[in-house]
Amino acid sequence: MDRIIDYVKGKPDGVEKKELANHCNILPSKLDKYLTGHPDFTLIDNRWIYTNASYSEDQPHVMVIIDLGNVHDCLQKIVPYVESRSCDVRAYADKMSNCYGIKPRINNKHIDIRIASDSHRNAADIEMVWDCATLSPTYSYVCLVTKDLGFQTLVTKLRQDGRKVDLVHSWEELSVIFSTI
């Protein structure tokens, strides 16, 4: 797994959008290789299913991944959904970000704020790509909230692998999805 993470993180001086798209294109096959033989996952109907014994049916089946670097209106508004256990949330920011959720720090055990450990360009984006690819088998639905259209390649690849994933650009679009869940 560490080799895959190192591969996805790319060069220490940053990864350009074209390289990020290339990473998105090869992630499904890398992920399949990682999950094959993993004790917590089973391939059923060409889709990886999380089968860990600690998993419970009352856990949310929706993961929302928010790009705090370019979507600023979702984190405050999603709190009631998180508290009702309708979803889990991971929000990503660059190392020097001062956006809501970081300053002031949001305090909710079901909202996981991830600050990129590296200061290079696209560090948070690469962590988002990795988590989308690794979390999509554990949730029945993943919603990626970002205005960065470079993530469309990732969404397309995950859909080709049979995963239910959407790309939305604002709270207005995300709230429509919540109204149907």
C-alpha positions as CSV (number, residue, x, y, z in Angstrom):
1,M,0.0,0.0,0.0
2,D,2.8,2.4,0.8
3,R,4.2,2.0,-2.7
4,I,0.8,3.0,-4.1
5,I,0.6,6.0,-1.9
6,D,4.1,7.1,-2.9
7,Y,3.2,6.7,-6.5
8,V,0.0,8.7,-6.2
9,K,1.7,11.5,-4.3
10,G,4.0,12.0,-7.3
11,K,6.9,14.3,-7.4
12,P,7.9,16.4,-4.4
13,D,7.9,19.6,-6.4
14,G,4.2,19.2,-7.4
15,V,2.1,17.4,-9.9
16,E,0.5,19.2,-12.9
17,K,-3.1,18.6,-13.9
18,K,-2.2,16.4,-16.8
19,E,-0.1,14.2,-14.5
20,L,-3.0,14.2,-12.0
21,A,-5.3,13.0,-14.7
22,N,-2.8,10.2,-15.6
23,H,-2.8,9.2,-11.9
24,C,-6.6,9.1,-12.0
25,N,-6.5,6.8,-15.1
26,I,-4.3,4.2,-13.5
27,L,-5.7,4.2,-10.0
28,P,-8.5,1.7,-10.5
29,S,-6.1,-1.0,-11.7
30,K,-3.7,-0.2,-8.8
31,L,-6.6,-0.3,-6.4
32,D,-7.8,-3.7,-7.7
33,K,-4.3,-5.1,-7.2
34,Y,-4.2,-3.8,-3.7
35,L,-7.7,-5.0,-2.7
36,T,-7.2,-8.5,-4.2
37,G,-6.6,-10.8,-1.3
38,H,-7.2,-8.0,1.3
39,P,-9.1,-9.6,4.2
40,D,-11.6,-6.6,4.6
41,F,-12.8,-6.5,0.9
42,T,-14.6,-8.9,-1.4
43,L,-15.2,-8.6,-5.1
44,I,-19.0,-9.1,-5.7
45,D,-20.6,-8.4,-9.1
46,N,-17.4,-6.6,-10.3
47,R,-17.5,-4.2,-7.4
48,W,-15.4,-4.2,-4.2
49,I,-17.5,-4.5,-1.1
50,Y,-16.2,-3.7,2.4
51,T,-16.7,-6.8,4.5
52,N,-14.9,-6.0,7.7
53,A,-16.6,-7.5,10.7
54,S,-16.6,-4.1,12.5
55,Y,-18.8,-2.6,9.8
56,S,-22.4,-2.0,10.8
57,E,-25.5,-1.4,8.8
58,D,-26.3,1.8,10.8
59,Q,-23.1,3.5,9.5
60,P,-23.6,6.1,6.7
61,H,-23.4,4.7,3.2
62,V,-22.6,8.1,1.8
63,M,-19.1,9.7,1.8
64,V,-18.8,13.4,0.9
65,I,-15.4,14.6,0.0
66,I,-15.0,18.4,0.0
67,D,-12.2,20.5,-1.6
68,L,-11.9,23.4,0.8
69,G,-9.5,25.0,-1.5
70,N,-12.2,26.0,-4.0
71,V,-15.7,25.3,-2.4
72,H,-16.3,27.4,0.6
73,D,-20.1,27.1,1.3
74,C,-20.6,23.4,2.1
75,L,-18.9,22.6,5.4
76,Q,-21.1,24.8,7.6
77,K,-24.3,23.6,5.9
78,I,-23.5,19.9,5.9
79,V,-23.2,19.6,9.7
80,P,-26.9,18.7,10.3
81,Y,-26.6,15.8,7.8
82,V,-23.5,14.6,9.5
83,E,-25.1,14.8,13.0
84,S,-28.1,12.8,11.7
85,R,-25.5,10.2,10.4
86,S,-26.7,10.7,6.8
87,C,-23.1,10.9,5.6
88,D,-19.5,10.9,6.6
89,V,-17.4,13.9,5.5
90,R,-13.7,14.4,4.6
91,A,-12.6,17.9,3.8
92,Y,-9.2,18.7,2.3
93,A,-7.1,21.9,2.4
94,D,-3.7,22.9,1.4
95,K,-1.1,23.2,4.1
96,M,-1.3,27.0,4.5
97,S,-5.1,27.3,4.2
98,N,-7.1,29.5,6.6
99,C,-10.6,28.6,5.4
100,Y,-13.6,27.6,7.6
101,G,-13.1,24.3,9.2
102,I,-9.5,25.1,9.8
103,K,-9.7,28.6,11.3
104,P,-12.0,28.3,13.2
105,R,-11.5,24.6,13.6
106,I,-14.7,22.7,13.2
107,N,-15.3,20.3,16.1
108,N,-17.4,17.3,14.9
109,K,-16.2,13.7,15.2
110,H,-17.8,12.7,11.9
111,I,-16.1,15.5,9.9
112,D,-12.5,14.7,9.1
113,I,-10.5,17.7,8.1
114,R,-7.4,16.8,6.2
115,I,-4.6,19.3,5.8
116,A,-2.1,18.3,3.2
117,S,1.2,17.3,4.8
118,D,3.3,18.7,1.9
119,S,3.3,22.3,0.7
120,H,3.8,21.4,-3.0
121,R,1.2,22.3,-5.5
122,N,-1.8,19.9,-5.7
123,A,-0.9,18.1,-2.5
124,A,-4.5,18.2,-1.2
125,D,-5.8,17.2,-4.6
126,I,-3.7,14.1,-4.7
127,E,-4.8,13.1,-1.2
128,M,-8.4,13.6,-2.4
129,V,-7.8,11.4,-5.5
130,W,-6.3,8.7,-3.3
131,D,-9.1,8.8,-0.8
132,C,-11.8,8.8,-3.5
133,A,-10.3,5.7,-5.0
134,T,-9.8,3.8,-1.7
135,L,-13.1,4.9,0.0
136,S,-15.4,4.3,-2.9
137,P,-15.6,0.5,-2.3
138,T,-16.5,1.1,1.3
139,Y,-19.5,3.4,0.7
140,S,-22.4,2.9,-1.6
141,Y,-22.1,6.5,-2.8
142,V,-19.3,9.0,-2.9
143,C,-19.9,12.7,-3.7
144,L,-16.9,14.8,-4.6
145,V,-17.5,18.5,-4.0
146,T,-15.1,20.7,-6.0
147,K,-15.0,23.3,-8.7
148,D,-11.8,21.8,-10.1
149,L,-12.9,20.1,-13.3
150,G,-9.7,18.1,-13.4
151,F,-11.5,15.6,-11.1
152,Q,-13.9,14.6,-13.8
153,T,-11.4,12.0,-15.1
154,L,-11.4,10.4,-11.6
155,V,-15.2,10.3,-11.5
156,T,-15.4,8.8,-15.0
157,K,-12.8,6.1,-14.1
158,L,-14.6,5.2,-10.8
159,R,-17.9,5.0,-12.7
160,Q,-16.3,2.7,-15.2
161,D,-15.4,0.4,-12.3
162,G,-19.0,0.3,-11.2
163,R,-18.8,2.8,-8.4
164,K,-21.6,5.3,-7.7
165,V,-19.9,8.7,-7.6
166,D,-20.8,12.2,-8.5
167,L,-19.0,15.5,-8.9
168,V,-20.8,18.6,-7.7
169,H,-19.6,22.2,-7.5
170,S,-21.6,23.9,-4.7
171,W,-23.9,23.4,-1.7
172,E,-26.9,24.0,-4.0
173,E,-26.0,20.9,-6.1
174,L,-25.1,18.9,-3.0
175,S,-28.4,19.7,-1.2
176,V,-30.3,18.4,-4.2
177,I,-28.5,15.1,-3.8
178,F,-29.3,15.0,-0.1
179,S,-32.9,15.5,-0.8
180,T,-33.0,12.3,-2.8
181,I,-31.0,10.1,-0.3
